Amino acid sequence: MTLDKDLVDALEKDYTTAPVTAQERVMLDYVVKITNDATQVGKDDHERLRAAGFDDKAILQITLIAAWFNYINRVADALGVGRE
């Protein structure tokens, strides 16, 4: 979480050009891959996270948080939450 509006705007516009650390970029690449097609995530993705400094617990936490947000957003979309 951040209160930095400029960072939020940059992330929303294009996370690949946002001013984030190399470690954060690896994490964001992984989260985007989970969001787009989790079946394409493989051992090489986990190895990139490890090489960026994330341990297995952190990888699990990143995965669970990304998956939960994807799930809850799909539930809300299916129920029409926020459309009216």
C-alpha positions, 0 to 999 in steps of 0.5 A: 500500500502506498499514499504516493498518488504519482506511483499509483498513477504510474502503476495503473498506466503501465507497471513496466515503466513505473518507478519500482525496484527490480525486486518489485518488478519481478513480483509484478511480472509474476502477479500479471502472469497469474492474472492473465493465465495462471496455467502458464506459471512454472518453475522458472517463474518461481526461480526468478522470484527466488533470484530477486530475493523472495523465499518460498514463504514470500512466493506463497504469500504473493501467489495467495494474495494475487489469486485472492484478488483475482477471485474476489474481483471475478465474484464481484463482477459476476454479481454486478457489484459496483455497476450501479 
